[in-house]
Amino acid sequence: MITGIQYFNDNVLYMMKKHYCPFCNTRLKKVKVSCIVNSDSPEAKDFDFTDLCGNVKFVWKEFECEQCKKHFTVKEMKKFEKMR
């Protein structure tokens, strides 16, 4: 049972810009990604459980290439774009 939902909306201005796949140069679309994490699990250290415990659903947006079906986080895209 899910005890709460946490949404991330980091880098809103960056998400509004056009971005292209670093592998095939296709324009990326924004997709919602979610993950259910238990506050007692080892992966909980990567998430903010402030005022939450138990199974929590975390939701954020990533980029997806429709052609090669790869997903990219904002952090990964910034890294790829710096390399160009």
Phi and psi in degrees as GROMACS dihedral restraints (atoms count N, CA, C in turn):
[ dihedral_restraints ]
;  ai    aj    ak    al  type     phi  dphi    fc
    3     4     5     6     1   -84.7    20    10
    4     5     6     7     1   127.9    20    10
    6     7     8     9     1   -97.1    20    10
    7     8     9    10     1    -9.3    20    10
    9    10    11    12     1  -174.6    20    10
   10    11    12    13     1   165.8    20    10
   12    13    14    15     1  -129.0    20    10
   13    14    15    16     1   133.7    20    10
   15    16    17    18     1  -121.8    20    10
   16    17    18    19     1   123.7    20    10
   18    19    20    21     1  -104.0    20    10
   19    20    21    22     1   140.6    20    10
   21    22    23    24     1  -110.7    20    10
   22    23    24    25     1   130.1    20    10
   24    25    26    27     1  -129.7    20    10
   25    26    27    28     1    48.0    20    10
   27    28    29    30     1   -75.1    20    10
   28    29    30    31     1   151.1    20    10
   30    31    32    33     1    56.9    20    10
   31    32    33    34     1    48.6    20    10
   33    34    35    36     1   -60.3    20    10
   34    35    36    37     1   -45.2    20    10
   36    37    38    39     1   -64.2    20    10
   37    38    39    40     1   -38.6    20    10
   39    40    41    42     1   -65.1    20    10
   40    41    42    43     1   -38.8    20    10
   42    43    44    45     1   -67.6    20    10
   43    44    45    46     1   -25.7    20    10
   45    46    47    48     1   -76.9    20    10
   46    47    48    49     1   -19.3    20    10
   48    49    50    51     1   -77.9    20    10
   49    50    51    52     1   163.2    20    10
   51    52    53    54     1   -81.8    20    10
   52    53    54    55     1   136.7    20    10
   54    55    56    57     1  -134.4    20    10
   55    56    57    58     1   152.2    20    10
   57    58    59    60     1  -125.8    20    10
   58    59    60    61     1   147.5    20    10
   60    61    62    63     1   -61.2    20    10
   61    62    63    64     1   130.8    20    10
   63    64    65    66     1   -71.0    20    10
   64    65    66    67     1   -12.6    20    10
   66    67    68    69     1  -100.9    20    10
   67    68    69    70     1   -40.8    20    10
   69    70    71    72     1  -122.2    20    10
   70    71    72    73     1    -1.7    20    10
   72    73    74    75     1    64.9    20    10
   73    74    75    76     1    23.2    20    10
   75    76    77    78     1   -83.6    20    10
   76    77    78    79     1   144.3    20    10
   78    79    80    81     1   -64.2    20    10
   79    80    81    82     1   134.0    20    10
   81    82    83    84     1   -87.2    20    10
   82    83    84    85     1   148.3    20    10
   84    85    86    87     1  -110.1    20    10
   85    86    87    88     1   159.5    20    10
   87    88    89    90     1   -92.4    20    10
   88    89    90    91     1   135.2    20    10
   90    91    92    93     1  -133.2    20    10
   91    92    93    94     1   148.8    20    10
   93    94    95    96     1   -82.6    20    10
   94    95    96    97     1   137.2    20    10
   96    97    98    99     1  -125.5    20    10
   97    98    99   100     1   141.7    20    10
   99   100   101   102     1  -137.3    20    10
  100   101   102   103     1   159.3    20    10
  102   103   104   105     1  -152.3    20    10
  103   104   105   106     1   136.1    20    10
  105   106   107   108     1  -101.1    20    10
  106   107   108   109     1   123.8    20    10
  108   109   110   111     1  -125.7    20    10
  109   110   111   112     1   135.0    20    10
  111   112   113   114     1   -87.8    20    10
  112   113   114   115     1   137.2    20    10
  114   115   116   117     1   -64.1    20    10
  115   116   117   118     1   -17.9    20    10
  117   118   119   120     1   -96.5    20    10
  118   119   120   121     1    -2.2    20    10
  120   121   122   123     1   -82.3    20    10
  121   122   123   124     1   159.8    20    10
  123   124   125   126     1   -62.3    20    10
  124   125   126   127     1   -31.6    20    10
  126   127   128   129     1   -75.3    20    10
  127   128   129   130     1    -6.9    20    10
  129   130   131   132     1   -64.3    20    10
  130   131   132   133     1   -22.0    20    10
  132   133   134   135     1   -65.5    20    10
  133   134   135   136     1   -19.8    20    10
  135   136   137   138     1   -88.7    20    10
  136   137   138   139     1    -1.7    20    10
  138   139   140   141     1  -127.1    20    10
  139   140   141   142     1   157.0    20    10
  141   142   143   144     1   -93.4    20    10
  142   143   144   145     1   112.3    20    10
  144   145   146   147     1  -104.3    20    10
  145   146   147   148     1    29.4    20    10
  147   148   149   150     1   -58.4    20    10
  148   149   150   151     1   123.3    20    10
  150   151   152   153     1    64.0    20    10
  151   152   153   154     1    16.2    20    10
  153   154   155   156     1  -131.0    20    10
  154   155   156   157     1   151.2    20    10
  156   157   158   159     1  -152.6    20    10
  157   158   159   160     1   167.0    20    10
  159   160   161   162     1    81.2    20    10
  160   161   162   163     1  -151.2    20    10
  162   163   164   165     1   -82.6    20    10
  163   164   165   166     1   119.1    20    10
  165   166   167   168     1  -122.1    20    10
  166   167   168   169     1   134.9    20    10
  168   169   170   171     1   -92.5    20    10
  169   170   171   172     1   122.2    20    10
  171   172   173   174     1  -104.2    20    10
  172   173   174   175     1   133.2    20    10
  174   175   176   177     1  -127.6    20    10
  175   176   177   178     1   133.6    20    10
  177   178   179   180     1  -151.1    20    10
  178   179   180   181     1   174.0    20    10
  180   181   182   183     1  -110.4    20    10
  181   182   183   184     1   144.2    20    10
  183   184   185   186     1  -132.8    20    10
  184   185   186   187     1   175.3    20    10
  186   187   188   189     1  -100.6    20    10
  187   188   189   190     1   145.2    20    10
  189   190   191   192     1  -133.8    20    10
  190   191   192   193     1   136.3    20    10
  192   193   194   195     1   -92.6    20    10
  193   194   195   196     1   122.4    20    10
  195   196   197   198     1   -72.2    20    10
  196   197   198   199     1   -24.0    20    10
  198   199   200   201     1   -82.3    20    10
  199   200   201   202     1   -51.1    20    10
  201   202   203   204     1  -100.4    20    10
  202   203   204   205     1     0.5    20    10
  204   205   206   207     1    61.2    20    10
  205   206   207   208     1    27.9    20    10
  207   208   209   210     1   -94.0    20    10
  208   209   210   211     1   148.2    20    10
  210   211   212   213     1  -108.7    20    10
  211   212   213   214     1   143.8    20    10
  213   214   215   216     1  -133.8    20    10
  214   215   216   217     1   132.9    20    10
  216   217   218   219     1   -79.3    20    10
  217   218   219   220     1   167.6    20    10
  219   220   221   222     1   -60.5    20    10
  220   221   222   223     1   -42.2    20    10
  222   223   224   225     1   -61.3    20    10
  223   224   225   226     1   -42.4    20    10
  225   226   227   228     1   -66.2    20    10
  226   227   228   229     1   -41.9    20    10
  228   229   230   231     1   -64.5    20    10
  229   230   231   232     1   -41.3    20    10
  231   232   233   234     1   -60.9    20    10
  232   233   234   235     1   -39.1    20    10
  234   235   236   237     1   -65.1    20    10
  235   236   237   238     1   -45.4    20    10
  237   238   239   240     1   -62.7    20    10
  238   239   240   241     1   -41.8    20    10
  240   241   242   243     1   -70.2    20    10
  241   242   243   244     1   -28.5    20    10
  243   244   245   246     1   -70.0    20    10
  244   245   246   247     1   -31.7    20    10
  246   247   248   249     1   -73.7    20    10
  247   248   249   250     1   -21.6    20    10
